[in-house]
Amino acid sequence: MNYFGRFSRVACVGAILALAANLVLAAPQPGSAKVTKVSGVVYLGSAPANVGDVVGPGTVITTGPASEVLLNLGANGGYTRVLENSKLSLDELTVDSAGPETVVKTRLGLKEGKVDSQVSKLSSQSSYVVQTPSSTAAIRGTTFTTYANGAVLVFDGCVDVVMVDPVTKREARYSVCAGQMFDPKIPGVVSIPPGVEAPSFGVAPTIVTPSLDRPVVYVSPFPPELSPTEPTGSAAAAK
């Protein structure tokens, strides 16, 4: 009997199985979001939301009037509050811990309404994207509010806002830091109007030092109820 040949075949099969197992372990794993607070009428897909529910990629979250839900995205980037009359889809949530630093991919689709976000500082290879019907916001770590029509208010850290002209398709870039907002009707950067408070998540905010990897936000029309009547600074010059 050829024991050597049999041993070689067994060893080969074992090596293949070990390699396959390592590849599975090395592949990005699905992330999740946990419901930590519910107020009013909130649905996760077709099911009513309850505190403690855990949902994954593909889930569509809908809130009714005077309703909201707070999600803890865990390793996928911090907290997101879906406010009233909003619809948000969890398009992508992955976590890859195989390398020297954890790499997460988070993509949220804001169809209607608005969301408050407190994004934890992410690694250089990670991405956190909020996508609206006409805009995309890529975040490294900050506290901000995003509207489905593209408006962005920044309360902590800095954001690079890129506005795309719908006719020429050309991009214009603006730096928006804590206490500022971008008004695309100018277009330009102005102070957040008095009375607009920073969102609170019941946890310590993430402080982000401005750097070359600041978040980039692509915006669309601004909600009229928050648009300032008299822009100042660089925004006034742009006007």
C-alpha positions as CSV (number, residue, x, y, z in Angstrom):
1,M,0.0,0.0,0.0
2,N,1.3,3.5,-0.9
3,Y,1.2,5.1,2.5
4,F,3.3,8.1,1.3
5,G,0.9,8.9,-1.5
6,R,-2.1,8.6,0.7
7,F,-0.5,10.8,3.4
8,S,0.4,13.4,0.7
9,R,-3.2,13.5,-0.4
10,V,-4.5,13.9,3.1
11,A,-2.0,16.6,3.9
12,C,-3.0,18.4,0.7
13,V,-6.7,18.3,1.6
14,G,-5.8,19.5,5.1
15,A,-3.9,22.4,3.8
16,I,-6.7,23.4,1.5
17,L,-9.2,23.3,4.4
18,A,-6.9,25.3,6.6
19,L,-6.5,27.9,3.9
20,A,-10.2,28.1,3.4
21,A,-10.8,28.6,7.1
22,N,-8.2,31.4,7.3
23,L,-9.8,33.1,4.3
24,V,-13.2,33.0,6.0
25,L,-11.7,34.4,9.2
26,A,-9.9,37.1,7.2
27,A,-13.0,38.2,5.3
28,P,-14.9,41.2,6.6
29,Q,-17.7,40.2,9.0
30,P,-21.2,41.7,8.9
31,G,-21.7,44.5,11.3
32,S,-24.9,45.4,13.2
33,A,-26.9,48.2,14.8
34,K,-28.6,48.0,18.2
35,V,-31.7,49.9,19.1
36,T,-31.0,51.8,22.3
37,K,-34.0,54.2,22.5
38,V,-37.4,54.3,20.8
39,S,-40.0,57.1,20.9
40,G,-43.3,57.0,19.0
41,V,-43.9,54.9,16.0
42,V,-40.7,53.3,14.5
43,Y,-40.4,50.3,12.2
44,L,-37.5,48.1,11.4
45,G,-38.6,46.8,8.0
46,S,-42.2,45.8,8.7
47,A,-41.7,45.1,12.4
48,P,-42.2,47.6,15.2
49,A,-38.9,48.6,16.8
50,N,-38.1,47.8,20.4
51,V,-35.2,48.7,22.7
52,G,-32.6,45.9,22.4
53,D,-33.4,44.9,18.8
54,V,-30.3,44.2,16.7
55,V,-30.5,44.7,12.9
56,G,-28.0,44.2,10.1
57,P,-27.4,45.4,6.5
58,G,-30.4,45.7,4.3
59,T,-32.7,46.9,7.1
60,V,-34.9,49.9,6.3
61,I,-35.8,52.1,9.3
62,T,-38.9,54.3,9.2
63,T,-40.1,56.8,11.8
64,G,-43.5,58.5,12.0
65,P,-44.6,61.9,13.2
66,A,-43.1,62.9,16.6
67,S,-41.1,59.7,16.6
68,E,-37.4,58.8,16.6
69,V,-35.0,56.0,17.2
70,L,-31.4,55.9,18.5
71,L,-29.0,53.3,17.0
72,N,-25.7,52.2,18.4
73,L,-23.6,51.1,15.4
74,G,-20.9,49.7,17.6
75,A,-17.7,49.1,15.7
76,N,-19.3,50.6,12.6
77,G,-18.9,54.1,13.8
78,G,-20.8,55.4,16.8
79,Y,-24.4,56.6,17.1
80,T,-27.1,57.6,14.7
81,R,-30.5,59.1,15.6
82,V,-33.2,58.8,13.0
83,L,-35.6,61.7,13.6
84,E,-39.3,62.0,12.8
85,N,-40.8,61.4,9.4
86,S,-37.6,59.8,8.2
87,K,-36.5,56.7,6.3
88,L,-33.0,55.3,6.6
89,S,-31.5,52.2,5.1
90,L,-28.5,50.3,6.4
91,D,-26.9,49.6,3.1
92,E,-23.6,48.3,4.2
93,L,-22.1,47.4,7.6
94,T,-18.9,45.4,7.7
95,V,-16.0,45.0,10.1
96,D,-12.6,43.6,9.2
97,S,-10.3,43.0,12.2
98,A,-7.7,40.8,10.3
99,G,-5.1,43.5,9.8
100,P,-3.1,45.8,12.1
101,E,-6.1,48.1,12.4
102,T,-9.8,47.5,12.3
103,V,-11.3,48.5,9.0
104,V,-15.1,49.2,8.9
105,K,-17.3,50.0,6.0
106,T,-20.6,51.8,6.8
107,R,-23.0,53.1,4.2
108,L,-26.4,54.6,5.3
109,G,-29.1,55.7,2.8
110,L,-31.1,58.6,3.9
111,K,-34.3,58.6,1.8
112,E,-36.4,61.1,3.8
113,G,-36.1,63.3,6.8
114,K,-32.9,63.8,8.8
115,V,-30.5,62.0,11.0
116,D,-28.1,63.1,13.8
117,S,-24.8,61.3,13.9
118,Q,-21.9,61.0,16.3
119,V,-19.2,59.1,14.4
120,S,-16.2,57.6,16.3
121,K,-12.8,58.3,14.9
122,L,-12.2,55.8,12.2
123,S,-9.0,54.2,10.8
124,S,-7.5,55.6,7.6
125,Q,-8.8,52.6,5.5
126,S,-12.3,52.8,7.0
127,S,-15.3,54.6,5.5
128,Y,-18.6,56.0,6.9
129,V,-21.0,57.2,4.2
130,V,-24.4,58.8,4.5
131,Q,-26.0,58.9,1.0
132,T,-29.1,60.9,0.1
133,P,-31.1,61.0,-3.1
134,S,-28.8,63.8,-4.4
135,S,-25.8,63.8,-2.1
136,T,-23.1,61.7,-0.4
137,A,-21.4,62.4,2.9
138,A,-18.1,60.6,3.8
139,I,-17.1,60.9,7.4
140,R,-14.0,60.1,9.4
141,G,-15.3,61.2,12.8
142,T,-17.4,64.2,13.9
143,T,-20.9,65.2,15.2
144,F,-23.3,66.5,12.6
145,T,-26.9,66.6,11.2
146,T,-27.7,65.5,7.7
147,Y,-31.0,66.2,5.8
148,A,-32.3,64.1,3.0
149,N,-32.1,67.2,0.8
150,G,-28.4,67.5,1.4
151,A,-28.1,70.1,4.2
152,V,-25.3,69.5,6.7
153,L,-24.8,71.2,10.1
154,V,-21.5,70.5,11.9
155,F,-21.3,70.6,15.7
156,D,-17.9,69.0,16.3
157,G,-14.8,68.5,14.2
158,C,-14.6,69.7,10.6
159,V,-16.1,68.6,7.3
160,D,-15.0,69.3,3.7
161,V,-18.2,70.1,1.7
162,V,-18.1,69.5,-2.0
163,M,-21.0,70.9,-4.0
164,V,-21.6,69.6,-7.5
165,D,-23.2,71.9,-10.0
166,P,-26.1,70.1,-11.6
167,V,-25.5,71.6,-15.0
168,T,-21.7,71.8,-15.3
169,K,-21.0,68.8,-13.0
170,R,-18.0,70.9,-11.6
171,E,-17.2,70.6,-7.9
172,A,-16.5,73.4,-5.4
173,R,-15.0,72.6,-2.0
174,Y,-15.7,74.4,1.3
175,S,-14.4,73.8,4.8
176,V,-17.1,73.6,7.5
177,C,-16.1,73.3,11.1
178,A,-17.8,73.2,14.5
179,G,-20.5,75.8,14.8
180,Q,-20.9,76.2,11.0
181,M,-23.1,75.0,8.3
182,F,-23.0,75.0,4.5
183,D,-25.8,76.9,2.6
184,P,-25.8,75.7,-1.0
185,K,-28.1,78.6,-2.0
186,I,-25.2,81.0,-1.5
187,P,-23.2,78.8,-1.9
188,G,-21.0,79.2,1.1
189,V,-20.3,78.6,4.8
190,V,-22.2,80.5,7.6
191,S,-22.7,80.2,11.3
192,I,-25.4,77.8,12.5
193,P,-28.5,80.0,13.3
194,P,-29.2,80.8,17.0
195,G,-31.4,78.3,18.7
196,V,-30.2,75.3,16.8
197,E,-28.7,73.0,19.4
198,A,-26.2,70.3,19.0
199,P,-27.6,66.8,19.1
200,S,-27.0,64.9,22.4
201,F,-26.4,61.1,22.5
202,G,-25.9,60.6,26.2
203,V,-22.3,59.7,25.6
204,A,-19.1,61.8,25.5
205,P,-18.7,63.4,22.0
206,T,-15.8,62.4,19.8
207,I,-13.3,65.2,19.5
208,V,-11.7,65.3,16.1
209,T,-8.5,67.2,15.4
210,P,-8.6,68.8,11.9
211,S,-6.3,66.9,9.6
212,L,-5.9,65.9,6.0
213,D,-8.4,63.1,6.4
214,R,-11.4,65.3,7.3
215,P,-14.8,64.1,6.2
216,V,-16.1,65.1,2.8
217,V,-19.8,65.9,2.3
218,Y,-21.6,66.3,-1.0
219,V,-24.6,68.5,-0.6
220,S,-27.9,69.4,-2.3
221,P,-30.6,72.1,-1.5
222,F,-30.8,73.4,2.0
223,P,-34.0,73.3,4.1
224,P,-35.6,76.8,3.9
225,E,-36.5,76.8,7.6
226,L,-32.8,76.8,8.6
227,S,-31.4,79.0,5.8
228,P,-29.9,82.2,7.2
229,T,-31.3,85.5,6.0
230,E,-27.9,87.3,5.9
231,P,-24.8,85.3,5.2
232,T,-21.5,86.5,6.7
233,G,-17.8,86.0,6.2
234,S,-16.5,84.0,3.3
235,A,-20.1,83.0,2.4
236,A,-21.1,86.6,1.9
237,A,-18.1,87.1,-0.4
238,A,-19.1,84.0,-2.4
239,K,-22.6,85.5,-2.8
